[in-house]
Amino acid sequence: MAEQDDTPETQMARLILALRSQGVTEAKVLGAIESTPRPIFTQDLFKERAFEDSALPIACGQTISQPFIVGLMTQALKIDKRDRILEIGTGSGYQTTILSKLARLVYTVERYRTLMQEAEGRFKALGLTNVITRFGDGGEGWPEQAPFDRIMVTAAAPGEPKALLSQLKPTGVLVAPIGKGPVQTLRRYTGDGKGGYEIEDLIDVRFVPLLDGVAKEL
């Protein structure tokens, strides 16, 4: 628990230093994280832990990702300010908000209607105008808006996400956790412009699985 004189500013500064020490060093990524008020994306029970470098529970049995993982995945995407990004798994909207500060447009898909509605409320409160939301099956992507410059998947695909890769520009980048077990591999696919990909394994991660369809109302 933070001390009474430990302000949100000092807690955020400490978090940024921790992220930098772990390898999240890109200035624009750190700036986007620093300017995003993580407490508004957390449940009331966990707001005092909002500046911890840890995943926290949110509604529908899901989590808001650890800031280190958010920073690492964002950095791995190599975002340009002109990019159109597809995000699979809106969740609380925390990662979406950070992406929106770095790219031209963010298209985000969520299978839980409750989470989508709550995230939309946060986007409105933050005045975000470059986020487009969709309630649907994330595994199918958003073919009507393809191709995308960048794709981020925030749930673990059991194998190569072929449907999503097909929606990536020839030289685009897709970052996703890949694997069926409790521990997955964070993998980056970079298009070679000829229909193939350079594939890089980054680190081991733990994500909820990427499920088919949309969830029943909770």
C-alpha positions as CSV (number, residue, x, y, z in Angstrom):
1,M,0.0,0.0,0.0
2,A,1.3,3.5,-0.9
3,E,2.3,5.8,1.9
4,Q,0.0,8.8,2.4
5,D,2.6,11.2,1.1
6,D,3.3,9.0,-1.9
7,T,1.5,10.9,-4.6
8,P,0.3,9.5,-7.9
9,E,3.0,11.4,-9.6
10,T,5.8,9.8,-7.5
11,Q,4.2,6.4,-7.9
12,M,4.1,6.8,-11.7
13,A,7.7,8.1,-11.8
14,R,8.8,5.0,-9.9
15,L,6.8,2.8,-12.3
16,I,8.5,4.4,-15.3
17,L,11.9,3.8,-13.8
18,A,11.0,0.2,-13.2
19,L,9.9,-0.2,-16.8
20,R,13.0,1.4,-18.2
21,S,15.2,-0.9,-16.1
22,Q,13.4,-3.9,-17.6
23,G,14.0,-2.9,-21.2
24,V,11.1,-0.6,-22.1
25,T,13.3,2.3,-23.2
26,E,11.5,3.9,-26.2
27,A,10.7,7.5,-25.1
28,K,7.4,7.8,-26.9
29,V,6.1,4.5,-25.4
30,L,7.2,5.6,-21.9
31,G,5.5,8.9,-22.5
32,A,2.3,7.3,-23.5
33,I,2.3,5.1,-20.4
34,E,3.1,8.1,-18.1
35,S,0.3,10.2,-19.5
36,T,-2.3,7.4,-19.1
37,P,-4.0,7.4,-15.7
38,R,-4.0,3.6,-14.9
39,P,-6.3,4.0,-11.8
40,I,-9.3,4.7,-13.9
41,F,-9.0,1.4,-15.7
42,T,-8.9,-0.6,-12.4
43,Q,-11.7,-1.8,-10.2
44,D,-12.2,0.2,-7.0
45,L,-10.9,-2.7,-4.8
46,F,-7.5,-2.5,-6.6
47,K,-7.1,1.2,-7.2
48,E,-4.4,1.5,-4.5
49,R,-2.4,-1.0,-6.6
50,A,-2.8,0.8,-9.9
51,F,0.8,1.9,-10.1
52,E,2.2,-1.5,-9.3
53,D,4.0,-3.4,-12.1
54,S,1.5,-6.2,-11.9
55,A,-1.6,-7.5,-13.6
56,L,-4.9,-6.8,-11.8
57,P,-8.4,-8.3,-12.0
58,I,-11.1,-6.5,-14.0
59,A,-14.7,-7.6,-14.8
60,C,-15.7,-10.8,-16.6
61,G,-12.8,-12.7,-15.1
62,Q,-10.2,-10.8,-17.2
63,T,-7.2,-8.8,-16.2
64,I,-5.6,-5.4,-16.9
65,S,-2.1,-6.4,-18.1
66,Q,1.1,-5.8,-16.2
67,P,2.6,-2.4,-17.3
68,F,5.9,-4.0,-18.3
69,I,4.0,-6.3,-20.7
70,V,2.0,-3.4,-22.0
71,G,5.2,-1.4,-22.6
72,L,7.1,-4.3,-24.1
73,M,4.3,-5.2,-26.5
74,T,3.8,-1.6,-27.5
75,Q,7.5,-1.1,-28.1
76,A,7.7,-4.4,-30.1
77,L,5.0,-3.1,-32.5
78,K,7.4,-0.3,-33.7
79,I,4.5,2.1,-34.1
80,D,4.5,5.0,-36.5
81,K,2.2,8.0,-35.9
82,R,0.5,7.3,-39.2
83,D,-0.3,3.7,-38.5
84,R,-3.7,2.1,-38.3
85,I,-3.7,-0.5,-35.6
86,L,-5.9,-3.5,-34.9
87,E,-6.1,-4.6,-31.3
88,I,-7.6,-7.9,-30.4
89,G,-9.0,-7.8,-26.8
90,T,-10.0,-4.4,-25.6
91,G,-10.3,-5.4,-22.0
92,S,-10.3,-2.4,-19.7
93,G,-9.1,-0.2,-22.5
94,Y,-5.8,0.6,-20.9
95,Q,-3.6,-0.8,-23.7
96,T,-6.0,0.7,-26.3
97,T,-5.5,4.1,-24.8
98,I,-1.7,3.9,-24.9
99,L,-1.9,2.7,-28.5
100,S,-4.2,5.6,-29.4
101,K,-1.5,8.1,-28.2
102,L,1.0,6.7,-30.7
103,A,-1.0,5.9,-33.8
104,R,-3.4,7.5,-36.2
105,L,-6.3,5.1,-35.6
106,V,-6.9,2.1,-33.3
107,Y,-9.6,-0.5,-34.2
108,T,-10.3,-2.6,-31.1
109,V,-12.4,-5.8,-30.8
110,E,-13.8,-7.2,-27.5
111,R,-15.9,-10.4,-27.0
112,Y,-17.3,-9.3,-23.7
113,R,-20.0,-6.6,-24.1
114,T,-19.7,-5.5,-20.5
115,L,-16.0,-4.8,-20.9
116,M,-16.6,-3.1,-24.2
117,Q,-19.2,-0.7,-22.8
118,E,-17.0,0.1,-19.8
119,A,-14.0,0.8,-22.0
120,E,-16.1,3.0,-24.3
121,G,-17.1,5.1,-21.3
122,R,-13.4,5.5,-20.4
123,F,-12.5,6.5,-24.0
124,K,-15.2,9.1,-23.9
125,A,-14.1,10.5,-20.5
126,L,-10.5,10.7,-21.8
127,G,-11.6,12.5,-25.0
128,L,-10.1,9.9,-27.3
129,T,-11.3,10.5,-30.9
130,N,-9.2,7.9,-32.8
131,V,-10.5,4.7,-31.3
132,I,-13.1,2.6,-33.1
133,T,-14.7,-0.2,-31.1
134,R,-16.3,-3.5,-32.1
135,F,-18.1,-6.2,-30.1
136,G,-17.2,-9.4,-31.8
137,D,-15.0,-12.4,-32.2
138,G,-11.4,-11.2,-32.0
139,G,-10.0,-14.2,-33.7
140,E,-11.8,-13.1,-36.9
141,G,-10.1,-9.7,-36.7
142,W,-11.8,-6.9,-38.6
143,P,-11.6,-7.8,-42.3
144,E,-13.7,-4.9,-43.5
145,Q,-11.1,-2.4,-42.3
146,A,-8.0,-4.5,-43.3
147,P,-5.2,-4.3,-44.1
148,F,-3.6,-2.9,-40.9
149,D,-0.1,-1.5,-40.4
150,R,0.1,-3.1,-37.0
151,I,-1.9,-5.8,-35.1
152,M,-1.7,-6.5,-31.3
153,V,-3.3,-9.6,-29.8
154,T,-3.8,-9.5,-26.0
155,A,-5.0,-13.1,-25.6
156,A,-3.1,-16.3,-26.3
157,A,-3.6,-17.8,-29.7
158,P,-3.0,-21.6,-29.7
159,G,-1.0,-21.4,-32.9
160,E,-0.1,-19.1,-35.8
161,P,-3.0,-16.5,-36.1
162,K,-3.4,-17.0,-39.8
163,A,-6.7,-15.1,-40.0
164,L,-5.1,-12.0,-38.4
165,L,-1.9,-12.3,-40.4
166,S,-4.0,-12.2,-43.5
167,Q,-5.2,-8.7,-42.4
168,L,-1.7,-7.3,-42.0
169,K,0.0,-5.2,-44.6
170,P,2.9,-6.9,-46.5
171,T,5.5,-5.1,-44.3
172,G,3.3,-4.8,-41.2
173,V,4.0,-6.1,-37.7
174,L,1.9,-8.4,-35.5
175,V,2.7,-9.1,-31.9
176,A,0.8,-11.9,-30.0
177,P,1.2,-14.5,-27.3
178,I,1.4,-17.9,-28.9
179,G,0.8,-21.2,-27.1
180,K,-1.8,-23.5,-25.5
181,G,-0.3,-23.9,-22.0
182,P,-0.3,-21.6,-19.0
183,V,2.9,-20.1,-20.3
184,Q,3.1,-18.8,-23.8
185,T,5.7,-17.2,-26.1
186,L,5.3,-13.6,-27.0
187,R,6.0,-13.6,-30.8
188,R,6.6,-10.9,-33.3
189,Y,5.7,-11.4,-37.0
190,T,7.2,-8.8,-39.4
191,G,6.1,-9.0,-43.0
192,D,8.9,-9.2,-45.5
193,G,6.9,-7.6,-48.3
194,K,6.8,-10.8,-50.3
195,G,4.1,-12.7,-48.4
196,G,6.4,-14.2,-45.8
197,Y,7.3,-13.2,-42.2
198,E,10.4,-12.8,-40.0
199,I,9.4,-14.4,-36.7
200,E,11.0,-13.5,-33.4
201,D,10.3,-15.0,-30.0
202,L,10.6,-12.3,-27.4
203,I,9.8,-13.6,-23.8
204,D,7.6,-16.0,-22.0
205,V,4.2,-14.6,-20.9
206,R,0.9,-15.6,-19.3
207,F,-2.3,-14.5,-21.0
208,V,-5.9,-15.7,-21.0
209,P,-6.7,-17.8,-24.1
210,L,-8.1,-16.3,-27.3
211,L,-11.6,-17.8,-27.5
212,D,-13.9,-18.3,-30.4
213,G,-17.2,-16.3,-30.7
214,V,-18.6,-13.7,-28.3
215,A,-19.3,-14.2,-24.6
216,K,-22.7,-14.6,-23.0
217,E,-23.9,-11.5,-21.1
218,L,-22.5,-11.4,-17.6
